[in-house]
Amino acid sequence: MRRRLGDAVAVLLLPLPAVILTIRLRARGLSCGVIVNPLDVRLINYLLEWGYQHLLRVQFPNTGLWSPPFFYPTTHALGYSDTFISSYPFYFAGRILGASPAAALLAYQLLQLALTAVVAYLCARWIGLARLPSFLCAQCFAWGWPRYNQLAHLQFASGWVVPLFYASLYLAWRQRRPWLLALAAWTVCAAFYTSVYVAYFLLLASMVAVARQSLKGAGPGFDRTIAVGFTGCVTAFVVISLVSNVITEVIVLWYYVAFAAAAYAVIQFNPARRDAGRR
């Protein structure tokens, strides 16, 4: 009972910054345009509203979901863009409840921010972290500097898919459960824009793993030279990627690395909680 009460308190406290942000936005007009660049707001609001009007209000029934009038006369334009179809349940709920398109979009963003904190905490508990480390991890992940920088890009609002992806992937590997691997794949599909960065991080991680294995299994002489050369190229590629992310202020990669490294470190060096799911 005490354990559940502690988790409930953490889940209630973590979304508080979203509540504070909502209160402060009341003085600025309660619009996504205040915290997000207006170009992204207009396009994403249009794409979500188009889905609502077309699917639920049966507007332009002969046009097709993939060919919104905004891109006329080009057809199937959404096939070349992030459709935000996975955001439909959140946005549609707001519109059905009577919210305006702008209000429904703002509610969608604030809900995603709150969900990111809650899901990050639950995922940390899922992989075996104690309550306090889980709370700190979720707090830093959901409300830290990287997320602050991402507020200007509505495409990254659904940050909750990131901890869910890594937790599912880790537990699928530890527990040998295929449905967890399917859940990890679903999270990538649910946020197409974010999945690009997930794939990028996995590419870097796999390159480091291959380089490590090549050094470990290389024999003397020419094989060793090749392994060292390959490892040097991988190291240079990773370093250049990290530096590039900092210089261009695209710090999403650091965002993923921080969570993955923290989760791995806690599980790897805490024998009492090494088995996933152990409390």
C-alpha positions as CSV (number, residue, x, y, z in Angstrom):
1,M,0.0,0.0,0.0
2,R,2.8,2.4,0.9
3,R,4.6,1.6,-2.3
4,R,1.5,2.4,-4.4
5,L,1.0,5.6,-2.5
6,G,4.5,6.7,-3.2
7,D,4.1,6.0,-6.9
8,A,0.8,7.9,-6.9
9,V,2.3,10.9,-5.3
10,A,5.2,10.9,-7.8
11,V,2.7,10.6,-10.7
12,L,0.7,13.6,-9.4
13,L,3.8,15.8,-8.8
14,L,5.5,15.2,-12.1
15,P,2.9,17.0,-14.3
16,L,3.0,20.1,-12.1
17,P,5.2,22.1,-14.5
18,A,2.5,21.6,-17.2
19,V,-0.1,23.0,-14.9
20,I,2.1,26.0,-14.1
21,L,2.7,26.6,-17.8
22,T,-1.0,26.5,-18.4
23,I,-1.6,29.1,-15.7
24,R,1.0,31.4,-17.1
25,L,-0.3,31.0,-20.6
26,R,-3.7,32.3,-19.5
27,A,-2.2,35.8,-19.5
28,R,-0.8,35.3,-23.0
29,G,-3.9,34.1,-24.7
30,L,-3.7,30.3,-24.3
31,S,-2.2,29.7,-27.7
32,C,0.5,27.3,-28.9
33,G,1.9,30.3,-30.9
34,V,3.2,31.8,-27.6
35,I,5.6,28.8,-26.9
36,V,6.0,27.3,-30.4
37,N,7.2,29.0,-33.6
38,P,4.0,30.0,-35.4
39,L,4.9,28.3,-38.7
40,D,4.9,24.9,-37.1
41,V,1.7,25.7,-35.2
42,R,-0.2,26.6,-38.4
43,L,0.9,23.6,-40.4
44,I,0.4,21.0,-37.6
45,N,-2.9,22.5,-36.6
46,Y,-4.0,22.4,-40.2
47,L,-3.0,18.7,-40.6
48,L,-4.8,17.7,-37.4
49,E,-7.9,19.7,-38.2
50,W,-7.9,18.3,-41.7
51,G,-8.0,14.8,-40.3
52,Y,-10.8,15.8,-37.9
53,Q,-12.9,17.4,-40.6
54,H,-12.3,14.7,-43.2
55,L,-12.7,11.6,-40.9
56,L,-15.3,12.7,-38.4
57,R,-17.1,15.6,-40.2
58,V,-16.9,13.9,-43.6
59,Q,-15.7,17.0,-45.4
60,F,-14.3,16.6,-48.9
61,P,-15.2,12.8,-48.9
62,N,-13.9,12.4,-52.5
63,T,-10.5,13.9,-51.8
64,G,-8.9,11.3,-49.7
65,L,-7.0,11.7,-46.4
66,W,-3.6,11.9,-48.1
67,S,-4.6,14.8,-50.3
68,P,-5.6,17.8,-48.2
69,P,-6.7,20.9,-50.1
70,F,-3.8,22.9,-48.7
71,F,-1.5,21.2,-51.2
72,Y,-3.9,21.4,-54.2
73,P,-3.3,20.5,-57.0
74,T,-0.7,18.1,-55.7
75,T,-2.2,14.8,-54.6
76,H,-1.0,12.4,-51.9
77,A,1.2,15.1,-50.4
78,L,0.9,13.7,-46.9
79,G,2.9,10.7,-48.0
80,Y,5.9,12.9,-48.0
81,S,5.4,14.4,-44.5
82,D,4.7,13.6,-40.9
83,T,0.9,13.0,-40.9
84,F,0.4,13.2,-37.1
85,I,-2.1,10.4,-37.4
86,S,-1.0,9.0,-34.1
87,S,-2.0,12.4,-32.5
88,Y,-5.6,12.1,-33.8
89,P,-7.0,10.5,-30.6
90,F,-5.7,13.4,-28.4
91,Y,-6.7,16.2,-30.8
92,F,-10.1,14.7,-31.8
93,A,-11.1,14.3,-28.2
94,G,-10.6,18.0,-27.6
95,R,-12.6,18.9,-30.7
96,I,-15.4,16.5,-29.8
97,L,-15.6,18.1,-26.3
98,G,-16.2,21.5,-28.0
99,A,-12.7,23.1,-28.0
100,S,-11.7,25.3,-30.9
101,P,-8.9,24.1,-33.2
102,A,-6.4,26.3,-31.5
103,A,-7.5,25.2,-28.0
104,A,-7.5,21.5,-29.0
105,L,-3.9,21.9,-30.3
106,L,-2.7,23.6,-27.1
107,A,-4.4,20.9,-25.0
108,Y,-2.7,18.3,-27.1
109,Q,0.7,19.8,-26.5
110,L,0.3,20.3,-22.7
111,L,-1.0,16.7,-22.4
112,Q,2.0,15.4,-24.2
113,L,4.3,17.3,-21.9
114,A,2.6,15.9,-18.9
115,L,2.5,12.4,-20.3
116,T,6.2,12.5,-21.0
117,A,7.0,13.0,-17.3
118,V,4.5,10.3,-16.1
119,V,5.5,7.7,-18.7
120,A,9.2,8.3,-18.1
121,Y,8.6,7.6,-14.4
122,L,6.6,4.5,-15.0
123,C,9.1,3.2,-17.5
124,A,11.9,3.7,-15.0
125,R,10.0,1.8,-12.4
126,W,9.2,-0.9,-15.0
127,I,12.9,-1.6,-15.6
128,G,13.6,-1.8,-11.9
129,L,14.6,1.6,-10.6
130,A,13.6,2.7,-7.1
131,R,11.1,5.5,-6.6
132,L,13.6,8.3,-6.0
133,P,15.9,7.6,-8.9
134,S,12.8,7.1,-11.1
135,F,11.4,10.4,-10.0
136,L,14.7,12.3,-10.6
137,C,15.1,10.6,-14.0
138,A,11.6,11.5,-15.1
139,Q,11.9,15.0,-13.8
140,C,15.2,15.6,-15.7
141,F,14.0,13.9,-18.8
142,A,10.6,15.6,-19.0
143,W,11.5,19.1,-17.8
144,G,15.2,19.5,-18.4
145,W,17.0,21.8,-20.7
146,P,16.6,19.6,-23.8
147,R,12.8,19.6,-23.4
148,Y,12.8,23.3,-22.9
149,N,14.6,23.8,-26.2
150,Q,12.1,21.4,-27.9
151,L,9.1,23.5,-26.8
152,A,9.6,25.5,-29.9
153,H,9.0,22.4,-32.1
154,L,5.6,20.9,-31.7
155,Q,6.8,17.8,-33.5
156,F,8.7,16.7,-30.4
157,A,5.8,17.2,-28.0
158,S,5.2,13.4,-27.7
159,G,8.4,12.8,-25.8
160,W,6.8,9.9,-23.9
161,V,7.4,7.5,-26.8
162,V,11.2,7.7,-26.1
163,P,11.3,6.1,-22.6
164,L,8.6,3.7,-23.7
165,F,10.7,2.6,-26.7
166,Y,13.9,2.0,-24.7
167,A,12.2,0.3,-21.8
168,S,10.3,-2.0,-24.1
169,L,13.4,-2.8,-26.1
170,Y,15.5,-3.4,-22.9
171,L,12.9,-5.7,-21.3
172,A,12.3,-7.5,-24.6
173,W,16.0,-8.4,-24.6
174,R,16.1,-9.3,-20.9
175,Q,12.8,-11.2,-20.6
176,R,12.7,-12.6,-24.1
177,R,9.1,-11.5,-24.7
178,P,8.2,-10.8,-28.4
179,W,5.2,-8.6,-27.5
180,L,7.6,-6.1,-25.9
181,L,9.6,-5.9,-29.1
182,A,6.3,-5.2,-30.9
183,L,5.6,-2.5,-28.4
184,A,9.0,-0.9,-29.1
185,A,8.3,-1.0,-32.8
186,W,4.9,0.6,-32.3
187,T,6.4,3.5,-30.4
188,V,8.7,4.2,-33.4
189,C,5.7,4.2,-35.8
190,A,3.6,6.3,-33.4
191,A,6.0,9.2,-33.7
192,F,7.6,9.2,-37.1
193,Y,9.4,12.5,-36.6
194,T,11.0,11.3,-33.4
195,S,11.8,7.8,-34.8
196,V,14.4,9.3,-37.1
197,Y,16.5,10.3,-34.0
198,V,15.9,7.0,-32.3
199,A,17.2,5.2,-35.4
200,Y,20.2,7.6,-35.4
201,F,21.1,6.8,-31.8
202,L,20.7,3.1,-32.4
203,L,23.0,3.4,-35.4
204,L,25.7,5.0,-33.3
205,A,25.3,2.5,-30.5
206,S,25.5,-0.4,-33.0
207,M,28.7,1.0,-34.5
208,V,30.3,1.3,-31.1
209,A,29.3,-2.3,-30.3
210,V,30.7,-3.7,-33.6
211,A,34.0,-1.7,-33.0
212,R,34.3,-3.2,-29.5
213,Q,33.7,-6.7,-30.8
214,S,36.2,-6.3,-33.6
215,L,38.9,-5.2,-31.2
216,K,38.0,-8.1,-28.8
217,G,38.2,-10.7,-31.5
218,A,41.0,-9.4,-33.7
219,G,44.2,-11.4,-33.9
220,P,47.7,-10.0,-34.2
221,G,49.1,-8.4,-37.3
222,F,46.9,-7.1,-40.1
223,D,43.6,-8.1,-38.4
224,R,44.5,-6.0,-35.4
225,T,45.4,-3.0,-37.7
226,I,42.0,-3.2,-39.4
227,A,40.2,-3.4,-36.1
228,V,42.0,-0.4,-34.7
229,G,41.4,1.6,-37.9
230,F,37.7,0.7,-37.9
231,T,37.4,1.7,-34.2
232,G,39.1,5.0,-35.0
233,C,36.7,5.8,-37.8
234,V,33.7,4.9,-35.5
235,T,35.1,7.1,-32.7
236,A,35.6,10.0,-35.1
237,F,32.1,9.6,-36.5
238,V,30.5,9.5,-33.0
239,V,32.5,12.5,-31.8
240,I,31.7,14.5,-34.9
241,S,28.0,13.7,-34.5
242,L,27.9,14.8,-30.9
243,V,29.8,18.0,-31.6
244,S,27.6,18.7,-34.6
245,N,24.5,18.3,-32.3
246,V,25.9,20.8,-29.9
247,I,27.0,23.4,-32.5
248,T,23.7,23.3,-34.3
249,E,21.7,23.2,-31.1
250,V,20.0,20.0,-32.1
251,I,20.5,18.4,-28.8
252,V,17.9,15.6,-29.2
253,L,20.7,13.1,-29.4
254,W,22.0,14.1,-26.0
255,Y,18.4,13.8,-24.8
256,Y,18.3,10.1,-25.7
257,V,21.8,9.3,-24.7
258,A,21.2,10.7,-21.2
259,F,18.2,8.6,-20.5
260,A,19.6,5.4,-22.0
261,A,22.9,5.8,-20.2
262,A,21.3,6.6,-16.8
263,A,19.0,3.6,-17.1
264,Y,21.8,1.2,-18.1
265,A,24.1,2.5,-15.4
266,V,21.6,2.0,-12.6
267,I,20.7,-1.6,-13.7
268,Q,24.3,-2.6,-14.5
269,F,25.8,-1.4,-11.2
270,N,22.9,-2.2,-8.8
271,P,23.0,-6.0,-8.4
272,A,19.9,-5.9,-6.2
273,R,17.8,-4.6,-9.1
274,R,19.6,-6.2,-12.0
275,D,16.7,-8.4,-13.0
276,A,14.0,-6.4,-14.8
277,G,10.8,-6.1,-13.0
278,R,12.2,-6.8,-9.6
279,R,11.0,-4.3,-6.9
